[in-house]
Amino acid sequence: MKFKYLLSAVFTVAMVSACDDTTNDIGTSLTHDMDNLDVTTDTFQVSSRSIIADSVYARTTVGYLGKIRDPETGGYITGSFMTQFHVLDDYENTFPKADSITSRTDDGSIVADSCELRLFYTSFYGDSLAPMKLRVEELATPVLENRLYYSNFNPTTSGYLREDGINKEIAYSLIDMSVSESSRSADGYTNNIRIPLNDSYTAKDGTVYSNYGTYLMQSYYKNPEVFGNSLRFAKEVVPGFNFEYTGGLGAMANIVNSKLIVYFHYQGTDSIESGIVEFGGTEEVLQTTAIENDRQTILDLAADNTCTYLKTPAGIFTEMTIPVDNILSGHDNDTINTAKIVIPRINNTVESDYSLGTPANLLMIPKDSLYSFFENSRTVDNRTSYLATNTYLGSNNTYQFANISNLIAAMNGNRSSENWNKVVLIPVTVSTISTSIVSHTLSLTSTKLVGGSANPHDPIKISVIYSKFK
């Protein structure tokens, strides 16, 4: 019975500490003398600094395309991406029977009426009417899933592009003014960037086709099995395409789906009908995003010791040093019940319609896990990894990690690394499946945190509650 009461008392202490930033009056007043339990509190300063995130693990289903300027920092951010395409599960019915195709040349050869790539986006940053340019290039060989891809992976410099393949530059704006306003406002319409592929196309074997769609159709009718799965399709038919920003400023699109579309006509039951076949850049196939930040701006921000920064994508993280020795000093026989860190956020000082958003979710992990956590698809376990979600909302304007006592114990038990008492704060996107599943935030966010070696504000503190038997 006495043991149960002890647990209840400790639990009560933990609950109070999680709800109230002030712990000075907690002490043993929450326990009865008969329990013979001492509860004490203390606070310690936590040092922090900005560290540059040169690149982040960037396996993603969203591609970023364009270039913008952060109105607060003046830094430029550029996004390009690569995608491959998924084939239909019922590949034997990808196209209608060959003898039903009515789109043919004078000599009877099957042709596509037209072909295009469409890049669909549901959100964007900046000016939807800003004039932009992109270059689309065909890959010579697929980017296979036998390695890890980071946000600095560039298919161009990595030798994946086909030298004599499709290579065309187009001008665009995020709002396609060639589509009527009524059509753009209709249910089911998704904004997209359209890239026609109707020029004459020369395949790797030297065969010339009227357009890229004709190449796809004739490849199918020649050997349908090459459409049997996405890997074989990528290796033998369509290795993929790279979409690279080449000009303009002021818009960044979050491409949620890419489609390769072929148009043709065929004989239906009673009449000639229009046919469409789509190949999607979905989560079943590899997509990569290349992010480029203005290097000098990132260096300047990281060198600012009056605060620390969080900047995505692949920009700046915040490193904190946990004062483990100070926390444990004089408490050899104590139990750490809670250890809470509250990190105040500094509001944006520049007013702009295009200010970057604030990171909604912060992951805290040991610095030595900066890469392995994401590469190994680890989950938030509240032992060595913690999540602060949406805590900056409201009047507090802070990120709070309510109890990292398990992390302190883990640090104390493993001092072999020079980073043994260091953690990194990383903006993350939380999965819709589970809040324990997170990935690097690749969207545009930026904020300043209280901290740094020249911090003019009250220091960051960790509040600790100890308990022990008298």
N, C-alpha and C positions, 0 to 999 in steps of 0.2 A: 504493500500500500504506500509506503514511504517513497519507493522508487517511482511509482506512478505520479505522485504529487510533484516529485522533482522534475519529471518530464513536462508536466503541465506548466510548472513555473518557468522553465526554460523556454517553452513554446510561447508563453505569454510575453516574455522579454523580447523574443524574436519578432512577435507581431507588433509590439509597440515600437520597436526600432525601425520596422519597415514602414510605419505610418507617420513617424515623427522624426524630423531631422535633429531634434534636440534630445540628447540622451543623458544629460548631466544629472537629472533627478530620478533616474530609474533605480540603479543600485539595488540594495537588498530590501527596499520597501515593498517589492513585489513578492517577497517570499516570507514565510513564517519562520520565526526563530527555531521552531522545532525541526525544521528541515536541515538546519545546520549548513546552509548554502550561502556563499558569498557571490554576489553579482557586482562586477565593476565595469566601468566604461573608460575609454580613452580615445583620443583622436590623434592622427599623425598626418603630416604633410606628404603629398604625393607629387613627385616631380614628373614633368612631361616635356615632350618635344615633338616637332613635326618630322616625319621621315618620308622620303620620296618613294612612291610606288612606281617603280620603273615600268612594270607590266603586271597584269593579273591573269589568272587562269580564265580563259574566255571561250569555253565551250558554251554556246548559247543558241537559243531559238530566235533571237532578235538580232537583226543587223542594224548598225547605225551608219547613216550616210549623210554627209554634209559638212559644213564648217560654221562654227559660231564663235562669238567673242563674249567672254564673261564680262558683264558690265561693271562688276565690282573689282575684279583683279586685273582686267584688261588682257587676260590670257586667251589665246586661241585654242580651240579644240576641234580636231578633224576626225571624222569617222568614215571608214570604208569597210566592206565585208565581202566574204566569199560564201557561195552556197552551192550545194549539189542537189540532185533531184531524186525524188522517190517515185518508183514505178507502181502501177496498179497491182493489187494482189491477184486479180483475175487477168493476168497479163495476156492470156490467149484471146481476150476480147478487148485489148487495148484499142485497136482500130477495127472497123467493120471488115467483112470479108472482102478480099481484093477485087472480086468481080463486081462488087456493088459500088465501087468508087467511080464517080463520074468526073472528078477533077483529073483531067488527063491532057497530055500534049497531043499534037497531031499524029505522032507515031504510036499513041496508045500508052505511053509511060505515065504512071501515077505521079501526080504532083500535089503539093499543098497549095491552097489558095493564098494563104499567108501564114506568118508565124511571128510571135512576139514574146518578149519577156515582160512580166508585170511585177512591180515591187509594191506590195500593199502595206500601208501603214495606218495605224489607228491613233497615233499620237505623234507630236512633233514639238520641237522647240524653235522659237523665233518667228520669222515673217513668212507666212505661207505663200506670199507672192514674190519673194526674193528670187532673182534670176540665178540659177545654179547650173553647174555642169558636172557630168560624170562620164567616166570611161568604162565600157564593158569589154572584157577580154575573156576569150575562151581558154580554159585550162588545157594543157597538153596531157596531163595525167592527173588522176583524182588525188585529193588530199585524203590519205587513209587514216584510220583511227588507231594507228599503231604508235602514236606518240601524243604528248600533251601539247596543246596549243594555247599560247598566251596572247595578250592583246597587242603585242608587238610583232606577231607573226604576219609576214607580208608575202603573199604568193608571188608577187612580182620579183622581189629580190631573192626569194627562195628557189627560183627557177621552175615554177610550176606552170608558167604561161606558155601557150603555143605561139611560136614566133610568127607563123604564117596563118594563124587562125583568125577568128572574129576579133576585131579590134576597132571599135567605133566610139566616138564621143557624141553625146547628145546634150542639148540644153533643155532645162526643165524648170518648173516651179512646182511646189508641193500641191497647189491647187491647179488642176488641169483645166485651163480656160477654154480648151477645145471641146470640153464636155459641158452641156447646157446646165444652168443652175438647177433647173427642175430635175434633171437626171442625177445630179450630185446630191440633191436633197431627198431622193427617193429611198424608200426602205430597201435595205440590202446592198446599197452602194457603199463601197469602201474606197477611200482615196488611194490612188496608186500612181506610180511613175511608169509610163509605157515606153518600151524600147523595141521598135520594129526590127525583125531579123529577115527582111525580104530581099536583101541583096543576094547576088550569086554567091554560092558557098562551095568551097573546095575542101573536100574531106582529106584526111591524112594519106589515103591511098592515091590521091590525085584526081579522084572522080569529081566532076563538077555538077552541082545541082542548082536548080533555079532559085531555091532559097533554103534556109535551114530546116523548115518544116518538111520540105520534099526529101531532104536527107534522112530525117527521122522516119518518115513513112516508108520510104524504099528500104531502109535498114530493117524495119519491122517485117515487111513482106518477104524480104530475102531470108531472114533468120529470126523468127519471133522469140526464140529461146534467149537471145541476148537481152530481152526485156523481162526475163524471168525473175530477177531480183535486183535490188538497188546497187549492190556491189558490182555485179556483172555489167549492169547498165552503165555505171560510172566508168568502168574500165574499158568497155568496148564501144560505147555509143556517145554518152554525154558526160565527160569528166567533171563538168561544172563551169561556173563563170565567176569572175572577180569583178566587183563593182567598186570603182575607185573614184573618190572625189577629185575633181580637177580644176574647179573654178567656182567663183561666187562666194558670198558671205551672208550669213544671217539665218540659215535654216538647217536643222538637223532632224532627219526623219527616223523614227523607230520602225524599221521594216519588220513586220510580224509574219509575213508570208511572201515567198517569191514563187512565181508560176511561169513555166515554159508552156506556151499554148500554141496548138496547131489547129488551123481552120481548113476545112475541105467540104466537098459535097459528095453525097452518095445517094443511091437509089433506095428510097424507102418503100413501104408497102404499096402506096398509091401514087407517090410523087417523089421528085428529087428533094432531098432535105439537106439542111446545113448540119455539119458535124463539127464537134470541138473535142479535142483531147488535151487534158491538162496534166502536167507533171509538176508536183509541188515540192518546194524546198521546206520540208517538214522536219520535225524532231527526230524522225527515223534516220535521217542522213546528216552528215557533218556540215556544220556551218561555223564560220569563224568571223570575229570582228576585230579589225585593226584600229586602235585608238592612238592618236598622236596629239600630245599636249605641247603647248609652247614651252620649250625647255627652260628658257631664261626666266620666264614668269614663275614656273614651278620652283626653280632654284631660289628665286628672290622670296617667295612665300615661305618656303621651308626654312630660310635663314631668319625670318622674323621671329624673334624670341619673346615678343610681348604677348603672344598667344600661340595656339597650335591650330592646325587646319585639318579639315576633312574635305577632300575634293575628289570627285569621281567624274568620269571613269578613269581608272588607272592614274590617279594624280598624286594625292598626299594622304597618308594615314597619320594617326597620333600614337606615339609610343609613351607608355607610362612605366615608371619604376616603382614597384610596390615596396615599401619599407619593411620588409619581412623581419629583419633583425631587430628593428625597433619595436615592432609589434610583439615579438616573442620575448624580448628582454624582460626578465623578472617575472615571467609567467610560465615557468617550467611545469608547474603542476596545475595550470589552468586549462580549461577548455574554451576555445573560441566559438561562441554561439553564432554570432553574426559579424560580418565585416562589410560595411556598406560604403560605396563610393558614389558621390553626387558630382557630376561634371556640368557646370554652368555653360550655357551657350551664349555667344556674343552676337547680338543682332546685326544684320546687314546695315551698313552705313550709307549705301547708295540706293536711291530709289529709281527703279526702272521697271517697265512692263515686262522686260525680259530677264529679270533676276533669276538665277538658278535656284532650284528647290533645295530644301533642307533634307539631309538624310533622315529617313524615317526609322531605320533600324540599325543599331550598332552592335557588332559582334566584338567581344573581348576574348582573345586567345593568347597563349604564350607566344612570344616573339619567335621562338624556334619552330612553331607550328604554322608560320605565316603562309608557307606554300603547301605543306603536306596536308593541312586541314582540308583544303579545297580539292587538291589532286586526288585524295583518297575518299572524297565524298563523305567526310565525317559529319556527324550531327551534333547539335548543341546539347551538352550533357549536364550542365550546371556543376561540373566538377573541375574541368580545365577549360571550359568554354561557356560563355554567358551571353545572353541577348538582352539588350535594352530596346524596347519597342514603343515608338510613339510617345516617349516620355517628355519630349520637348514641348508638346502641345499644352496649352493652358498657361497659367500665370507663372508656373515654376521655371519654364524655359530651360530645362535641364535634361540630361541623360542620367539615369540612375541604375546602378547595379546593386540590388538589394542585399545580396549576401555572397561574397566570394571566399568564404572561410575555407571551403574545400581546396580552392586554388592556392591559398596561402600554405596549407598543409602539404600540397603537392610540391610547391616550390621549395619548402624547407627540406623535403625528402630527396630532392634531386638538385644538387648545387654544382653539378659537373660542368654545366655550360656557362659561358661568360654572360649569357642572357637569362640566367636562371630566375631572376626576379623581375623580368620585364614582360609586359603585355603590350599588345597592339590593338587599337580600336579601328575597326574596319566597317564602313557602310556596307550593308548587305541587303539583298532581296530575299524575303521570306516566302517559301513555297506555299502554295494554296493547299497542298496535301497535308503538311504538318509544319508547325512553327519551329520544330527542331531542325528542319532542312533549310539551309540557306545557301546563297551563292553571291559572288561579288556583284555589287550594284554597278551596272554599266550605263545607267542613265546619267543625265547631267545634274549633279548636286554639288553644293558647296556650303561650308559653314566654318566659322571660327569658334574655338573653344577657349575658355579660361585656362591659362597655363603658360608654359615656357619659362626659360631661365630669367627673363626680365618681366615677368607677369606683374602688371600694375594693380591687379585685383586681389581679393582674398584668395589665398592658395587653395588648391584642390586638397581635400582631406578625405581620409578613410576613417570611418567611425567604427570602433570595435567594442563588442560586448563580450566579457569573459565571465566564466563561472567556475567555482571550485568548492569543495567541501571544506569547512573550517577545520 
